[in-house]
Amino acid sequence: MSDFDAIDSLLDAVGPEVALPPCQVRRELRERARLSKAQVARALGVSPSTLGGWESGRDPAGEVRTKYAYLLDGLNAKLATETENAAELAEQPMASGAAAAVTSTSSPEVGQDEDEVELLTVPEPCVLCGRPAQQRVAGFAQHLDPSDCQATPADAPTPPPAAPSVQAQAPRTARPPRPADGKGAAPRGRAFQEPSGPADLIHEAVHAALAEHQGDVEAASAALLKRAIPDAMRLLDETRKGARYDVIAHPWIPDILKKQTSKGADQVWEARPKWTRPELPPGKHEVTALDINGAYLSALKTHLPLGQLEHSTGFAHDRRRAGVHLITPPAWEHDAVLPNPIGQRNEPGPLWVTEPTLRLLLRLSGPKHGLCEPPEIHESYTSGATENLLEKFRIALKDVRDAAIAVSDGLTLEYVKAMYSKFVSTMGESNYNRELYRPDWMHIIRSQAFANLWMKALKAHDGGLAVVRAMGTDELHVIGDWRRVFPEGRSVTEVKVKDTYTAASGTEASTGQEQ
């Protein structure tokens, strides 16, 4: 290809973008066609959460936009044709034989309940022969007159009678038999549950990796860690099925949440603890360094904004919303025994903090603790929020983690850890996760982990322990019988010992500065 041919090809590719219908119409077309987000996303080569963004206000670009427009045009044409056909059939009189069949089948004399036969406005394929039928019996479309039902060629077996039976209802999910001892029964109120769930995606990925690498655990681990981010997004999509809220994956983001330079940071302060007690009690002491299990996993339960952040000013805090807030933090007078809830910060004046940090300060200023004054809120970027947005995602990861620990399955354990830690670390400005751009969520989840550690320090202090150090998300050093205060183990509700050492009063302790 000559230089001019290449330029001509490039010019041919430049032009106006194909038009798309409004977001509400896109979603309506998909739902009228009875297509799930997962089905459409798979066909377009994107994730369901990305498709959800296109149905909520964001537009695709490039080749995928053309594909999406083609799909929507096709759905619109197909649905319009079906509507016209249904209108024509509705105008035609029902055949006398069919009417007699409805009357006969609806009669209590043949053992049918009156609500088992339903007349269809739009014909559906007969469950027996596949040809259009205008009646539905016990939830399945079928012909009531045998002469209308042409199921199979002459040499095929005679079809079963039209009356619904156990065999005729096979398309429904079979209910598992109840064990004789009553154990293992499905929870009450959860009818028609699928036998598998989100956790099975994790097990399937581990088994597939082991099979692909002929049982080589090290090679399987390397492969699983590489795919931890897309697998976490797939798990998120699976746990969002049937949810009340749509995740907006790429909303408008205020400038305070954007990096100031390519290698710099944004303006949000996460309040990461980096504190060492300035002076120990007199004498020598055995210090235990405790490790807080699954810190980021526990932090997934936090108040996350659902939609686009909206700006507001004023001193009131609305607990139904979440986001980031410009505050003047209160003075902290307990640094001798407890870390400052906003971390080690030298610069005075207002700063942008996340929802967990603000809620922690408000909690500590309340009547129960009375440890500080309330912070001054100057302005906020918030949206309607829920604490349970990632709860099913968190529970699925927690259950698999617990099961892996119980059977000493290190491969699955490391894979799960990579899934939730990389999920949190790449949802901001990252080239590794293009499906989710929520730096506000990233800061909020991290801050929740820091706030959780701070509350562990407060629990230790209130339990009579001397808190010596609090670092990051999972490191808490204490003096005293810590087993009276914290349960020991590897569960996310337990702690384990990372180290023990001896320290004496008068020993200089270093402190750090964090941003």
N, C-alpha and C positions, 0 to 999 in steps of 0.2 A: 504494500500500500504506500503510495507517494505521500509527501507531506500535505499536498492539497486534498487528497482523498481523506486523510485523517482529519483535516480541518472541516471538510464537508460533513463527515460523519459526526463530528462534535457539534456542528451547527444544527444538524438534523435533530440531535437530541435535545436542543434548547428550544423551549416553547412554553406556552401557558400550561399550568398544571391542570390535570383533569378535575372537573368539578365533582364535589361530593355533596350528598344531601345533608341536612342538619343532623346534629348528633342524636337527637331524640328519634328521628326517622331511621337512622342506622340501627339503633337498638330495636325499634319496633319491627323493622323488616326481619331481623334475625329471630326475634321471639315469635313472630307470626309464622315463620318457617319452621319453628320448633327445633332450632339449632342452638346448641350450647356454645358458650364462649370458647371452650376447649376445641370443639369441632372446627369452628371458623378460624381460630388462631392457628390450628395445625395446618389447615389448608393454605393459609397465607404465610406460614413459616415464622410466626411471631408467638409471643406468650399470651395467655389469656388476660394477664394484667395489662399488657400493652393494648390489646383490643379494648379492654375496659376504658382505657384512657381515650381511645378514639371515639367511644360512645359517650364520653363525659365532657368533651370540650377540646381535646387535642387532635390535630390532624397529622396523618402520615405524610411522608414525602417520598419522592423518587419512584422506583419501580413498584414497591409495595403499595403505593397510593393508587397506581393504575390497576393493580390486581384487585384491590379493595373496591374500587369504583366498579370494576367489571362484575364482581360478585354482587354488589348491591343492585346494579342494574338488572342482573339476571334474576335476583330474588323478587324485585319489584314486578318484572314482567310475568314471572311464573305465578306469583300470588294474584296478580290481576286476572290472569287467565282462569285460575281456579275459582275466583269469585264469580266470574261471568258464567262458567259452567254450572256452578252451584245454583245461580239464579235461574238458569234455564231448566234445570231439573226440578227446582221447587215449583215452577209453574206447571209442570206436567202432572196429570192426575195419577194417583197410585193405582196399580193394577189390582183388579178385584181379588185375585188369588192371594196377593200379598196382604191386602186389607183383611181378608178372611183369616189368614195365618196369624196376623197380629191379634185379631180378636180372640182367636182360639187359644193362642199361647198366653195371652194376658188373663185368660179365665182362670180363677182359682181351682177349677175342676181338674186341671192337668198338673197341678202341683207347682205352678209358677207364681211368684209374688208379682204384684202389679207393677212394681218399679224395676223389674228385671229387663223389660223390653223398652228400648228407647228408639224413637224415630229420628233419623239423622237428616239434618238439613243438607249437609255435604256428604255424598256417599264415601264410604271407606272400604278398603279391600276386605273381602270376606276371609275370615280366619281359616276356612276350609278350602275354598277354591281360588281365592285371590282376586276374583272379579268384584266390581263395585256392588256393595250391599247398602240398603237404606235403613236397616235395623241394626241395633246393637243389643246383644243379650249378655247380661252379667258382665258388661264391660268390654265385650268383644263383638266386632262387626261380623254378621253372618246372615245368610239367606234363611228365611223361615220356611219357604216352600222348596222342597227337594228338587222340583223341576227347574227352579231358577239357579240351582247350584251345580255347576259343571266343574267338578273338582279335578278329575284325572282322566286319562285315556281309558279305553274299555278294559285293558288288561290290568289296570291298577286295582288295588283292594277297594272295597266299598267304603266310602267315608263314614265316620262315626255319625250318630244322630246329632241334630242341631242343638238339642237341649244341652246346656252347659254341664260338663262333668269335670272330674279331677284332671283327666287327660286334656280336655279342651282348654283348661285354664293354665296350661304349662307356661305360657309367656310370663306369668307373674313370678316374682321371686318366691321360691319355695320357703316356707317357714320351717326352720330346723326343729326336729323333734325334741320334746322336753325330756331331759334325762329322768330316769326313774327316781333318783335321789333328790331331784330338784336343783342340783348344782349346775352351774354353767348356763342357766336360763338367761335369756336376753332381759335387760332392764325393762321394767314396766314403763309404758308410755313411749317406747321406741319401736314402733311397728315398721316392718318392711326394711330392716337394716341390711345393708350389703355385708357380705361375709368378710370383706377386706376393708382397709381404711388407709389413711395417710401414712401410718407407720409402715405399712407393707411396701411402700415405694422405697423406703430406706433399706429394708431387708432384701428386696429384689435387686437393688443396685449393688449391694455387697456380694450377694451370691453370683451375680453376673460378672463382677470384677474378678472374683476368685476363679470362676469357670474360664474366663477369657485368658487368665494368666496361669492356668493349670495348677491352682492351689498355692502359688507363690504369694505369700502374705505381703511381703515387702513391695513387690511389683503392683499387687492389687491396691495396696495403701496409697502408693504414689498416684495411680490412676484415679482413685476416688477423691484424693485431695485436689487434683486438678479440676475435677468436675463438681466440686462442692458448691460453687456459686450457682451455676444453672440448676443443679439438683435442688438447692434450697429454694429457688424461685418456683420450680415445679411443685415442690411440697407446699409452698405458700398458696399457689393457685388451687391445689387440691383441697386445702383446708378452708379456702374461701368459698367453696361451692355452697350455695344456699344461704350465704351470709346476708345480713340486713343492709350492709354498707358496701358500696363499691370503692375500691382502692384507686385513688387518683395517683398514677405512677409518676407523672411528669407535670406537676402544677407550676404556676408562676412562683418564683422565689424572690423575696426582697434582697436588696443589695447586702444587707448585714450578714446574710447566709452564703454569700459568694466570696471566694478567696480574693484577697486584696492584690496578691501577686501570684504568679504561676506556682511558686514553691512556698507561698506564705499561707496564712490561716485566715479564716473569716473572723467576724467580730463577736462570735458567741463564746462565752466562758462556761466550761463544763464543770467547774468546781471539783477537779480531781484532787483527792486527798494526797498530801505529801508532807506528813507531819510526824515529828518525833518529840516526845515529852521533854521539855527543857531540863527537868531535874527529877531524879528518882527519889523515892522515899529512903530514909536512912538505912544503911546496911547493905548486905549482899542479897541478891535476888535471882531466882531461876526464872527466866523469861521464856515463854512459849510463843513461838510464831505460828499462828493459826492460818490455815488456808481456807478461804470461803469457796465452796464448791459451786461451779456453774454460775458464776456471777453474771455474765452477759445473758445466759439462758433465763435466769430469774428476772432480769431487767426487761425482758420482752413484755412483761406485764406492767404496762405503764400507760399513762394517758397520752394518746397520740392524736394529733389533728387529722381529721378525715380528708378535708378538702383544701382548697387554696387558702393561704393565710391572709387575713384581713387586718388592716391597721386600725388601732384605736388608741385613745389617750385617756388618762384618768387613773385614780388610785384604787378602784374597785377590782377585785379578782373574781371572775366568773368560773366556778368549778366545773361548769358544763363545757368549757372550752379549754384548749391547750395550745401551746406554741412557745414563743420566746418573748422575754420581757426586759425592758430597760428599767433597772432598779437602782436605788441607792441602798446598799446593804446596811444592816444595823451594826452597831459596834458589838464586838465579841470579847467578853471579859473572862472566858474560861479556858484560855489557851494553855494554862498550866496543867490541865487534866484532860481536856478534850480538844480535838482539832476544830478549827473554824469551819463551819458548814460550807463556806464558799471557797475553801482551799487557801493556799498561801498566795496572797496577792499584795504586792507592795504599793501599787498605784491606788490612790484614793479616788473617790467620786463614783458616778454611775457606771454600770456595766450591763451588758446584755447577758441574761441567764436563761436557762431552759425551765420548762414547766416543773420537773422534779425538784430542782434547786429552789424555786420559788415556793413550792408547796412544803418543802422541808423547813424553810425559814418561817413560813406562816405557822406551821405546826409547833416549832420550837418557841415561837412567841406567844402561843396560846396559853390558857390557864393551866393545862396539865403539866407543862414543863416550865414555862416562864423563864427561859434562858436568855432571851434577847427581846428587843423591840421589833415590831413588824417592819418589814422592808417598805420603802417608798417606791411605788410603781409609777413610772412616768409615762411610758407608752408600751404597746404590745403589738405583736403580730400573732393572731390566733385564728383557730377555726373550731367548729363543733368537734367534740372529741369523744372517744370511748377508751376505756381501760382494757377492753377485751378484743381489740382489733386483731392482735396476733396470738390470742389465747389458744386457739386450736393448734396453731403452728407450734407454739411453745410446748403444749401438752404432748403432741406427737413426738417431738424431739426428746422431751423428758422421759417419756415411757420407754423409748428405744434405748436411751442412755441407761436407765435403771436396769433394763433387761440385760444389756451388755455387761454392766458391772456384775450382775448376779452370776453370770456364767463366764466371767473373765475373758470377754470378747474384746480384746484391745483394738482390733481392726475397726469394728463398728463404732467403738467409743471415740476413736480419733476422727473418724469420718463425721460423726454427729457434731463433735466439737468444732471441726472445720466448717461445717454447714452454718451453725449459728454465729460463730465469731466472724467469718468472712461475710456473711449476710449483713451484719451490722457495719462492718468496716468498709464495705463497698457500695453502700446505698447513697453515698454522697457523690462528690465529683471524682468518679473512678472510671477508668477505661475497662475494668473487668466486669462491670455490671451495667449494661446499657438499658436494662428493662425497668429499673427503678431508680429514680433520681429524687431522693427525699433527704437532703442534708439536715432538715429539721428533725426528722425521725432519728437519724444517726446521733445527733447531739443529745436528743432527749433520752434515747436508750442508754447511751454511755453515762449520762448524768444520773439516770435512775440507778445504774450499777454503783456509782459513787455514793449516792444518797443511801442505798441499801447498806453499804459498808459503814457509813457514818452512823446509821441506826444500830448496827452491830456494836460499834464502839460505845454508843450510849447505853446499850443493854449491858455491856460488860461493866461499865462504870456504875450503873445503878445496881448491878449484882455484886458489888463489893470488890471487883477486880481493879487493878491499876492498869490503865491503858498506857502502853509505852510507845507504840507506833501504829500509824494507819497509812497504808500506801496503796495507791492505785485502786483496783476493783476488788482485790481478794486477799490482801495481806493485813493481818491484825495481830500485833504483839501485846501480850498481857502478862501481868504478874498475879498469881493466885490460882486457886482451884477452879479452873475454867470449866471443868466438866459439870459443875453445879449449875452453870449458866447456859452452856451450849451442848447439844447432843453431838456425839462423835460418830463419824461415818463418812460415806462418800455421796450420799444423797444431796440434792440441792438445798435441803432444809437442815443439813448437818455441816460440821466443819471437821477438818483433819489437821494433824500436826505437820507443819512444814519443817520446823527446826526448834531446838531448845538451846539456850546459852545462859551464861551467868553474867550479870551486870551488877555494878555497885554504884551507890550514890556518889556524886562528884565526877562521874565519868562524863566527858563532853559528848554531846550528841549532835550530829549534823542535821540541819534542816535544808529543805530545797525550795526552789522557786519553780512554779509550774504555769504553763499557759496551754 
